[in-house]
Amino acid sequence: CYVVCTQPRRISAIGVSERVADERGEQIGGVVGYSVRMESRVSQATCLQFCTTGVLLRRLENDADLSGATHIVVDEVHERGVESDFLLLALRDLCQRRRELKVILMSATMDKDLFGRYLGGAPSVTVPGRTFPVKTFFLEDALRVTGHQLDPTADWCVG
């Protein structure tokens, strides 16, 4: 099994891979690794590789069949852009050539029926969950809540 999981941003690919490795009690670059532009922490032992969408597209340029990959997970698929749309097009065509390849699209907010139709009637799974209210706080709010007083004579203090 060789699973490639894309993330839309470099920081996400690195952060998620580090968290997964940590939760598995492993070092990054072993079974769990990542590849982002100009940095790669994978080895012969790597079976779960996190990467950016751009890195997977670059790999497709050199290996159109993604040899060795058994599963492709596209996370945050609702974050649409030129790269992600092109990746979906390439993966749809690749699935026609490699029937054994499993492609998983993940998103908390995607239109699963739309993506299912795009991929030729692919099945979908809904995992129930709940949302939590989000409150926006600014630095001024934190200062007020904590009672912190700025030192106007500090080198970094402006005004």
LINKAGI-V453898 format. One record per run of one state. SS is the DSSP state (helix for helix, strand for strand, loop for the rest). FROM is the first residue (numbers start at 1). TO is the last residue. If there is no record, write none. Layout:
# LINKAGI-V453898
ss	from	to
SS	FROM	TO
SS	FROM	TO
This chain:
# LINKAGI-V453898
ss	from	to
loop	1	2
strand	3	7
loop	8	9
helix	10	23
loop	24	31
strand	32	36
loop	37	38
strand	39	41
loop	42	47
strand	48	52
helix	53	62
loop	63	70
strand	71	74
loop	75	81
helix	82	97
loop	98	101
strand	102	105
loop	106	111
helix	112	118
loop	119	138
helix	139	146
loop	147	159
